[in-house]
Each structure stands twice: as C-alpha cells, then as structure tokens.
Amino acid sequence: MKNRFIILIDFSEYSGNLIKYACSWSKQVNAELLLVHQSMVLAPALTDNYSRQQIVEHTNGQALQKLKALAKEFIPSTIKVSFEVSESNLQLIIAKLLEEPYDNLIFTGIKGTGFLKKIFLGSIALQVIDNIKNCVVAMPKEVDTFSHDNIYVAVTEKHPLNILEFNKFLKFIGKNDTSITFFYLAKPNEKITGIEKHLKELKEMFSNRYNTSFAIYEGSNPLDDIKKVLNIKFDDILVVQKGSRLITDQLFRRFLINELVYEGQTPLIVLP
C-alpha cells in the first residue's frame, strides 16, 4: 500500500513547522500528505437546519482555503497533497480515513506553553493517542526537518512493545545505518532479570537491519541517569508504547515530555 501522512492542522503557530517536518520525511519514503482540519461551527442554538448548513459550508470553505494556502507555502509541487475539512468529531474523521487503503502516520503538534500542558501534551494530542489505533507522531513546535540517526525505544513489562506496529513504523524509516537503543527505566530495588532478557531479545531481533543496543537505568535516580546517556535532540526519535508507565505515570510523563520532548526538541512516536 501507499504511504500517507495524516497531518492534523489547527492553524496555530505550530502548523507551519509540523507541515515542513512531515514534508521533509515524506520525501524519503514517498508519502502522500493529507492535511486535516476539524472546523468549529458557531451557530445560534435556535438556528434552523438550512441556515445552520449554510454556516457549516461557509466555515468549512474558509478552512479549506486556509489549508490550501498553507500547502502552497510549505509543500513543493512534487509532493501529492489532499485536504479534509469537516465539522465532525476529530476522532471520527481520523477513524474513517484509516479505513482507506494506505499505510498511515498521524502527525500532531504538542504545545509547550504552560506547566500543565507540558505534562499532559495538550488535550488534542492525548485524545488522538488514547483513542486512535494507529502510530502517532507528536511534534514539538520548533522542529521542522526530519532526521532519524538514533531511535530510542522505551520498553516496559506491563505493556510489551507492539512488535507488529513497531515494524510498521520502521517501514517509514528504511535507513540501515540508523541506531536503535531499547531502554528500560527501573524503580529502586526492582528486579530486572526478566526485562533484561527481553531487552536482549529485542536487540537481537532487529540487529540484522539496524545498529542495536539496550540499556537499563536503575537506582535511586534513573531519570538523571537517562538524561546523561540519552542526549536526545531534534535529530533523534523517541518511541514509546501506548499505555506504558512513561505515558501514564505522572512523574515519568512530566520527565518524558518536559525534559526530553520540549527541552530536547525530540519527536515523540507513540505506538498503538
């Protein structure tokens, strides 16, 4: 099947770099781009159906023109791009699009303004991650050029890595000299025999295609240890499994999003 990048656009200051990043990536894997916007229709409560439909069409038409303007500004004519504008629930829009015959990546921006937003990624990104069964690329606003020299994969025991989905994601990478590090954050005095064995298995599983390694960060302050070793920056990628402690545990989430994604400007990949 063809590759397609579904890019969620809200017309914020983040939209331009989000499109530029996806565009940069699409050139390497021959992916089509689909710009998606959910319209917010403002109509008086007592508006009749005909008048409301007129308002909907006008609102969607304006949004479509704005999407086309963004595409003209940021997307070269050599890349195929299409548009989807609807007032329907965003999750329903995406679910319908995922039924079409494509291998998809979903791109969304994550906003770094305000303490709570740093912890919770922003409501739209979390809703998509929680409810859509597809790989999601969550992007900090400053990054606009795709690179994947190093991929760091967070592994847990409770929510094992979805190997099928990880392999699907790697089809969008396709660079044999990419390095992949599988890592685990251990709590103090935690038994690590089982997870160490699993990490070794993952390392061997992908060693025929990539430069692979594994690491366990343990002790009283594993978060400080990981910052020393995982010097993640904008040209690296961090992969986490949906449901893992790095996403659900507030302490780890705060570290993950704030220290790695915002300060390190690291693209975050969430596997379903």
N, C-alpha and C positions, 0 to 999 in steps of 0.2 A: 504493500500500500504506500501511497504518497505520504510524505511528512508534512505536517501542518502545525504552525504555531498560533494558538488562540491567545490574543493579547487583549486583556481587559483594560479599557480606557475610561477614565473618569474626567478627563480634560483638566486635571490638576497639573502642577508644575512637574510632576513625576512622569507624565505621559511621554514627553519627547525622548528622554533617555531610555525609557522602557522599550519604545519602538526601535530606537537605534541599537540597543543591545540585542533584541530579537532579530533585527535585520542583519547585524554582524554575524550572528550564529547561523541564520538561515542560509547565508552564502556558502557555508562549509558543508551543509547537509542537504542543500537543495530543497528547502522547506517553503511552502506557501505561507503567507501571512493572512490572518483573519482578525481584523480589528472589531472588537465587540463593545458596545455601549448600552447600558440599561438607562432608559430615559426616566426622568421623574416628572410625571404629568401632574400639573397643578390645575385643578378644575373645581369650581364651586360644588358643594355637596349636592345641590338640587339641580345640577345641570342635566338636561335630557340627553338620551343616548346619542342622538345625531350630533348635538353640539359637542358632547364630550369626545366623540370620534373625530370631529374636526380638529379639536385641540390636540388630540393624540397624534394625528397625522402631521400637524404643523410642528409639534415638538420633535417628533422623530425625524422629520425632514431637515430641521435645523441641525440636529445632532449628526445626521448623515453628512451634511455639508462640512461640518467641523472635522469629522473623521477623514473625509477626502482631502481636506486642507492639510491635516497632519501627515497623511500619506504622501502628498505631493512634496511636502517639506523635507521628510526624513527617509523616504523609501525610494530607491532607484527604480527606474522604469523596467529594469531587467528582472525584478522580483515580482512574482504574481501576488496581488493583494486583493482581498474582498472585504466586505463590510456587513455587519449585522447590528441593527439598531432595533430595540424593542422595549416596550414599557413593562413587559412580563418580568416575573421574578428571575433574578440573575442565575440562580441555580437551575431553574427550568430551562433557561436559554442554553446554558452550557450542556446540560444533560441531553438536550435534543441534538446539539452539534456533535456530541461524542458518538451518536448513533451513526453518523456518516462515515464512509469508508476511508478513514485517514488514521495514521499514527500521530497522535496529538501530544503537544506540550502546552500547558496553560501558563501564561505569564501574568503576574500581578505585582503591583508595586507595594512596598511596605513603608509606611510613613514613620519617620524617626523623630517627630516633634512631640515632646511631652513624655513624661515618665511612664504613664500607663500605656501609651501607645508603643513604647519601646518594649514593654513586657509582653503585650498581647498582639503585636504585629499589626493591629488595626482590624476592625470588625470584618471588612470585606474579605481580606486575605484569609482570616481564620475560618470564616463561613465556607469559603471555597475549599480549603484544606480539609475541613471536618466532614463536608457533605458530598464532595465530588470524588468519584473513584477514578482518578487519573493523576499522573505526575504533575506537580505544580512547581513552577519556578517563581520564587518570591524575591523581588529585587529591591535593594536599597537605591535611593534616587540618584546617587552620584555616578553609578557605574553605567557606562554606555557602550563598552566594547567587550565582546565575548573572548574569553580565554579559558583553557582547561588544562594547564600543565600539571596541576595537582588536584586530586579529588580526595576529600576526607569524608569517610563514611562512618557515622555513629552507629554502633551496634549495641543491642540490648538482648537480654534473655527472654523477658516477658513478651516483647513484641519483636520476634525474629525478623531479620531483613527479608523483605519480599524479593526473592531471587528473580522471579519472573519479571516483575516490574523494574528491578534494577537493570536487568539485561535489556529491557525495552529502552530504558533511559540511555544506556551505553550505546545503543544504535545511533543516538543523536550526537555521540562523541566521535567514535571511529578513529581516534588517533592513537596509534600503537605505542608511542613513546610517552603517553600520559602515565603519571604515577598515581596509584590508589593506595591510601592508607586506611585500613579498618581499625577503629579505635573504640575503647570502652572506658567510661568513667565509673570507677569503683568507689563505693562508700567505705568509710573507715572499717577495718576488720572484716570486710566482705570476702567470702570465699570466691576465688576467681578461677579455680581449676576448670570448671565447665566452660566458662566464657572464653578462657584462653584457648581451649581446644577448638571452640567454634571459630575464633578469630584466625587460627592457623588454617582451618579448613577453607575459610573464605579467601585467605591469601593464596592458597594453592589453587583454588577453583578458577581464579582469574589471572593466574601468573602466566598462562600461555599467550595472553593478549596484552597485558599491561605490566608495568613495573609495580609490584605489590609489596606491601609490608603491613604490619599490625603493631598496635601499641595499647597498653593498659595504663591508665593514670589512676593511681591509688594513693591512699594515705589520708592525712588529716585535711589536706587542701588540694584535691585533684584539679580544681578549677584553675588554680595558679600554675600547676604543672602543665596543663594542656595549653595555656597561653604561651608558655616558654617553648613548647615543641611545635604546636600548630600555629605558626606565624602566618595565619591565613590573611590574605589580602585580596584585592579585586580580581587578580588573575587566577585565583583558585576557586574551587567549588566545594560547598559543604552539603552533604547528603544526610538526611535524617528520615527515619521511618515514622509514618503517621502512628500516633499512639505511644511513642517511646517517651521515656522519662524526660528527655531533653525538650520535648514539646509540652508535656502535661504537668511536670513538676515546676512550680513557680520559681524556685531558686535556680534550677538549671535553665529554665526558659529565660529568666532575666539575664543570666550569664550569656546564654547562647545568642539571644537576639541583640543585646546591648553590646557585649564585648566583641563578638565575632562578626555579626552582620552589620551593625551600624558603625562601630569604630574601625573594624577591619574592612568594611565595604565589601562583604562577601556574598555572592549569590547563594541563596538557600534553596535546595531541592528537597521537596517533601514527597516521599513515595507513598502511594495508597496501600 
